[in-house]
Amino acid sequence: MVLDHEIRGRTENTIDLTIEQIPYLIGIFRTEEFKKKYHIQNETDLTLGMVWGYLFRGFQDMFTVSYQRQPNQDEISEAVGLIFKRTDEIKEAIFKCG
């Protein structure tokens, strides 16, 4: 384990909070105006990609603020692993939105 307990916990907490926000994202992405304006064909894939990007960027920002440096490859790999382990939960939250 490369990441310390605090960063791991904060990353897990960010994942939890983001999962709670998925219904709001889906609500935005499913509006006809949004889909037409941005040529969205699959809001489920869009939501998953947005959530993954948000979580990864959130980790990078949190890490950089905490340690005053960019995470190295091992730290990034561990963070991606944390997000990947929770991807089924993220997908379930998306699919629960109908």
N, CA, C and O of each residue as an XYZ file, in Angstrom:
392
protein
N       0.851     -1.174      0.000
C       0.000      0.000      0.000
C       0.900      1.242      0.000
O       1.700      1.448      0.912
N       0.749      2.052     -1.036
C       1.579      3.238     -1.218
C       0.933      4.468     -0.581
O       1.617      5.289      0.030
N      -0.375      4.590     -0.724
C      -1.085      5.759     -0.188
C      -1.283      5.615      1.307
O      -1.522      4.516      1.808
N      -1.184      6.728      2.018
C      -1.416      6.661      3.456
C      -2.915      6.564      3.751
O      -3.762      6.769      2.882
N      -3.198      6.245      5.002
C      -4.583      6.008      5.437
C      -5.481      7.223      5.186
O      -6.633      7.071      4.778
N      -4.958      8.415      5.428
C      -5.773      9.629      5.269
C      -6.200      9.834      3.815
O      -7.375     10.085      3.546
N      -5.267      9.730      2.889
C      -5.589      9.948      1.474
C      -6.521      8.848      0.972
O      -7.453      9.122      0.216
N      -6.277      7.615      1.385
C      -7.169      6.519      0.990
C      -8.592      6.791      1.496
O      -9.563      6.628      0.758
N      -8.699      7.206      2.760
C     -10.008      7.474      3.344
C     -10.716      8.631      2.666
O     -11.921      8.571      2.418
N      -9.973      9.681      2.367
C     -10.567     10.837      1.696
C     -10.995     10.474      0.274
O     -12.016     10.961     -0.212
N     -10.223      9.629     -0.385
C     -10.602      9.185     -1.730
C     -11.878      8.340     -1.665
O     -12.784      8.523     -2.478
N     -11.950      7.430     -0.718
C     -13.166      6.614     -0.548
C     -14.369      7.507     -0.232
O     -15.463      7.280     -0.751
N     -14.172      8.510      0.608
C     -15.259      9.429      0.951
C     -15.722     10.208     -0.277
O     -16.919     10.425     -0.465
N     -14.780     10.623     -1.105
C     -15.131     11.329     -2.340
C     -15.945     10.421     -3.259
O     -16.895     10.873     -3.898
N     -15.579      9.160     -3.325
C     -16.347      8.202     -4.138
C     -17.764      8.089     -3.597
O     -18.724      8.122     -4.367
N     -17.908      7.955     -2.284
C     -19.237      7.854     -1.670
C     -20.098      9.068     -2.009
O     -21.249      8.928     -2.423
N     -19.532     10.251     -1.830
C     -20.284     11.481     -2.096
C     -20.644     11.616     -3.575
O     -21.725     12.099     -3.914
N     -19.750     11.194     -4.437
C     -20.006     11.276     -5.874
C     -21.113     10.324     -6.281
O     -21.963     10.675     -7.100
N     -21.115      9.129     -5.724
C     -22.188      8.165     -6.016
C     -23.544      8.760     -5.639
O     -24.529      8.560     -6.349
N     -23.594      9.484     -4.536
C     -24.847     10.123     -4.118
C     -25.320     11.177     -5.124
O     -26.519     11.441     -5.217
N     -24.403     11.776     -5.872
C     -24.740     12.831     -6.825
C     -25.124     12.305     -8.205
O     -25.567     13.079     -9.053
N     -24.965     11.018     -8.444
C     -25.240     10.461     -9.766
C     -26.657     10.737    -10.256
O     -26.818     11.070    -11.430
N     -27.690     10.620     -9.430
C     -29.037     10.929     -9.949
C     -29.154     12.351    -10.501
O     -29.888     12.573    -11.464
N     -28.457     13.304     -9.919
C     -28.505     14.679    -10.411
C     -27.805     14.803    -11.759
O     -28.286     15.496    -12.656
N     -26.653     14.119    -11.897
C     -25.952     14.132    -13.183
C     -26.806     13.516    -14.280
O     -26.948     14.083    -15.363
N     -27.369     12.358    -13.992
C     -28.207     11.670    -14.979
C     -29.372     12.564    -15.371
O     -29.739     12.637    -16.544
N     -29.955     13.247    -14.386
C     -31.063     14.144    -14.684
C     -30.686     15.231    -15.670
O     -31.478     15.591    -16.541
N     -29.494     15.748    -15.538
C     -29.011     16.774    -16.470
C     -28.731     16.161    -17.836
O     -29.148     16.703    -18.860
N     -28.028     15.035    -17.853
C     -27.602     14.421    -19.106
C     -28.769     13.872    -19.927
O     -28.649     13.706    -21.141
N     -29.885     13.593    -19.278
C     -31.024     13.014    -19.997
C     -31.998     14.049    -20.545
O     -32.964     13.682    -21.213
N     -31.774     15.302    -20.285
C     -32.678     16.302    -20.848
C     -32.450     16.381    -22.357
O     -31.320     16.271    -22.832
N     -33.519     16.568    -23.085
C     -33.410     16.640    -24.542
C     -32.522     17.802    -24.974
O     -31.762     17.690    -25.937
N     -32.622     18.904    -24.263
C     -31.800     20.075    -24.603
C     -30.309     19.736    -24.496
O     -29.535     20.064    -25.395
N     -29.909     19.086    -23.412
C     -28.506     18.728    -23.212
C     -28.056     17.720    -24.268
O     -26.996     17.870    -24.876
N     -28.878     16.691    -24.476
C     -28.508     15.652    -25.443
C     -28.376     16.212    -26.851
O     -27.477     15.830    -27.599
N     -29.278     17.120    -27.206
C     -29.226     17.705    -28.543
C     -28.032     18.640    -28.682
O     -27.313     18.589    -29.680
N     -27.821     19.485    -27.692
C     -26.744     20.470    -27.751
C     -25.363     19.808    -27.825
O     -24.485     20.270    -28.554
N     -25.178     18.718    -27.061
C     -23.869     18.075    -26.985
C     -23.799     16.749    -27.742
O     -22.812     16.021    -27.637
N     -24.834     16.441    -28.495
C     -24.877     15.236    -29.334
C     -24.642     13.963    -28.512
O     -23.861     13.096    -28.903
N     -25.324     13.866    -27.382
C     -25.183     12.725    -26.481
C     -26.077     11.588    -26.966
O     -27.277     11.767    -27.172
N     -25.480     10.433    -27.142
C     -26.241      9.262    -27.554
C     -26.402      8.257    -26.417
O     -27.367      7.493    -26.405
N     -25.472      8.244    -25.460
C     -25.544      7.281    -24.371
C     -25.170      7.978    -23.063
O     -23.994      8.109    -22.726
N     -26.188      8.419    -22.343
C     -25.927      9.159    -21.113
C     -25.354      8.280    -20.002
O     -24.730      8.794    -19.074
N     -25.554      6.970    -20.081
C     -24.963      6.066    -19.095
C     -23.441      6.064    -19.227
O     -22.728      6.208    -18.234
N     -22.948      5.899    -20.454
C     -21.501      5.921    -20.673
C     -20.928      7.291    -20.343
O     -19.845      7.389    -19.765
N     -21.639      8.339    -20.700
C     -21.187      9.691    -20.391
C     -21.058      9.865    -18.881
O     -20.059     10.402    -18.402
N     -22.046      9.421    -18.141
C     -22.028      9.565    -16.685
C     -20.865      8.792    -16.084
O     -20.158      9.315    -15.224
N     -20.658      7.565    -16.520
C     -19.556      6.771    -15.992
C     -18.216      7.462    -16.280
O     -17.356      7.544    -15.403
N     -18.049      7.942    -17.478
C     -16.811      8.638    -17.826
C     -16.619      9.916    -17.030
O     -15.514     10.213    -16.574
N     -17.688     10.666    -16.865
C     -17.606     11.913    -16.091
C     -17.249     11.610    -14.633
O     -16.408     12.290    -14.045
N     -17.878     10.605    -14.060
C     -17.609     10.250    -12.666
C     -16.166      9.788    -12.506
O     -15.477     10.215    -11.580
N     -15.707      8.921    -13.400
C     -14.325      8.463    -13.333
C     -13.356      9.646    -13.430
O     -12.413      9.747    -12.645
N     -13.592     10.532    -14.389
C     -12.728     11.692    -14.554
C     -12.749     12.597    -13.339
O     -11.710     13.086    -12.897
N     -13.934     12.815    -12.805
C     -14.071     13.653    -11.617
C     -13.308     13.048    -10.437
O     -12.589     13.749     -9.725
N     -13.472     11.752    -10.243
C     -12.814     11.097     -9.115
C     -11.292     11.100     -9.262
O     -10.567     11.349     -8.298
N     -10.821     10.825    -10.465
C      -9.377     10.804    -10.671
C      -8.789     12.196    -10.483
O      -7.765     12.360     -9.820
N      -9.433     13.186    -11.062
C      -8.938     14.561    -10.918
C      -9.024     15.007     -9.461
O      -8.136     15.696     -8.959
N     -10.098     14.609     -8.791
C     -10.233     14.940     -7.374
C      -9.103     14.352     -6.548
O      -8.563     15.007     -5.656
N      -8.750     13.105     -6.854
C      -7.617     12.489     -6.162
C      -6.343     13.283     -6.421
O      -5.609     13.601     -5.486
N      -6.077     13.605     -7.684
C      -4.852     14.341     -8.014
C      -4.788     15.676     -7.268
O      -3.753     16.032     -6.705
N      -5.890     16.400     -7.270
C      -5.917     17.696     -6.589
C      -5.709     17.535     -5.083
O      -4.927     18.272     -4.482
N      -6.404     16.577     -4.476
C      -6.292     16.339     -3.043
C      -4.852     15.952     -2.682
O      -4.302     16.438     -1.694
N      -4.262     15.089     -3.476
C      -2.898     14.649     -3.232
C      -1.934     15.824     -3.341
O      -1.079     16.015     -2.476
N      -2.073     16.604     -4.395
C      -1.167     17.732     -4.627
C      -1.259     18.761     -3.509
O      -0.239     19.288     -3.066
N      -2.460     19.048     -3.055
C      -2.627     20.003     -1.956
C      -2.030     19.444     -0.665
O      -1.394     20.172      0.097
N      -2.235     18.158     -0.425
C      -1.748     17.537      0.811
C      -0.233     17.414      0.859
O       0.371     17.620      1.912
N       0.388     17.080     -0.272
C       1.822     16.772     -0.282
C       2.679     17.752     -1.077
O       3.899     17.601     -1.143
N       2.048     18.745     -1.675
C       2.772     19.771     -2.435
C       3.635     19.174     -3.555
O       4.722     19.668     -3.856
N       3.124     18.106     -4.156
C       3.775     17.477     -5.307
C       2.738     16.642     -6.044
O       1.677     16.328     -5.505
N       3.052     16.296     -7.260
C       2.174     15.430     -8.044
C       2.366     13.975     -7.595
O       3.470     13.592     -7.208
N       1.309     13.171     -7.643
C       1.481     11.764     -7.288
C       2.358     11.048     -8.316
O       2.343     11.372     -9.504
N       3.122     10.063     -7.828
C       3.948      9.283     -8.748
C       3.115      8.135     -9.343
O       1.939      7.977     -9.018
N       3.730      7.359    -10.198
C       3.004      6.294    -10.908
C       2.384      5.277     -9.950
O       1.250      4.849    -10.166
N       3.098      4.885     -8.906
C       2.558      3.924     -7.941
C       1.350      4.499     -7.202
O       0.367      3.795     -6.969
N       1.424      5.761     -6.838
C       0.307      6.410     -6.135
C      -0.900      6.551     -7.050
O      -2.038      6.348     -6.627
N      -0.647      6.895     -8.291
C      -1.731      6.982     -9.262
C      -2.365      5.604     -9.473
O      -3.589      5.477     -9.505
N      -1.538      4.592     -9.613
C      -2.053      3.233     -9.819
C      -2.932      2.787     -8.660
O      -3.971      2.160     -8.870
N      -2.520      3.107     -7.444
C      -3.329      2.723     -6.294
C      -4.655      3.477     -6.263
O      -5.695      2.900     -5.947
N      -4.615      4.754     -6.589
C      -5.858      5.534     -6.623
C      -6.805      5.003     -7.693
O      -8.005      4.871     -7.457
N      -6.263      4.702     -8.864
C      -7.091      4.133     -9.934
C      -7.673      2.802     -9.476
O      -8.826      2.492     -9.776
N      -6.886      2.018     -8.754
C      -7.385      0.758     -8.206
C      -8.542      0.954     -7.246
O      -9.504      0.186     -7.264
N      -8.456      1.985     -6.401
C      -9.554      2.285     -5.481
C     -10.827      2.619     -6.249
O     -11.910      2.139     -5.918
N     -10.683      3.440     -7.267
C     -11.846      3.826     -8.073
C     -12.383      2.605     -8.820
O     -13.593      2.381     -8.860
N     -11.488      1.823     -9.408
C     -11.903      0.649    -10.165
C     -12.669     -0.342     -9.293
O     -13.657     -0.923     -9.741
N     -12.222     -0.539     -8.048
C     -12.912     -1.456     -7.130
C     -14.341     -1.014     -6.852
O     -15.195     -1.840     -6.529
N     -14.606      0.275     -6.976
C     -15.938      0.805     -6.683
C     -16.768      1.026     -7.947
O     -17.886      1.536     -7.874
N     -16.224      0.644     -9.111
C     -16.921      0.895    -10.369
C     -18.257      0.171    -10.442
O     -19.205      0.715    -11.008
N     -18.369     -1.029     -9.895
C     -19.664     -1.715     -9.898
C     -20.711     -0.927     -9.120
O     -21.869     -0.860     -9.534
N     -20.315     -0.328     -7.992
C     -21.237      0.521     -7.229
C     -21.653      1.746     -8.039
O     -22.816      2.148     -8.031
N     -20.691      2.325     -8.729
C     -20.972      3.498     -9.553
C     -21.957      3.123    -10.662
O     -22.935      3.833    -10.892
N     -21.699      2.011    -11.343
C     -22.596      1.557    -12.405
C     -23.985      1.255    -11.856
O     -24.987      1.597    -12.485
N     -24.056      0.622    -10.697
C     -25.347      0.313    -10.092
C     -26.136      1.589     -9.807
O     -27.341      1.651    -10.049
N     -25.447      2.601     -9.293
C     -26.120      3.886     -9.026
C     -26.635      4.504    -10.311
O     -27.708      5.108    -10.329
N     -25.874      4.355    -11.388
C     -26.321      4.886    -12.694
C     -27.545      4.123    -13.184
O     -28.526      4.728    -13.616
N     -27.488      2.797    -13.118
C     -28.584      1.982    -13.631
C     -29.859      2.106    -12.784
O     -30.964      1.925    -13.295
N     -29.706      2.413    -11.503
C     -30.873      2.626    -10.637
C     -31.671      3.852    -11.070
O     -32.848      3.985    -10.736
N     -31.029      4.736    -11.809
C     -31.709      5.946    -12.274
C     -32.626      5.663    -13.464
O     -33.352      6.542    -13.929
N     -32.579      4.445    -13.939
C     -33.470      4.040    -15.022
C     -32.970      4.210    -16.401
O     -33.674      3.887    -17.358
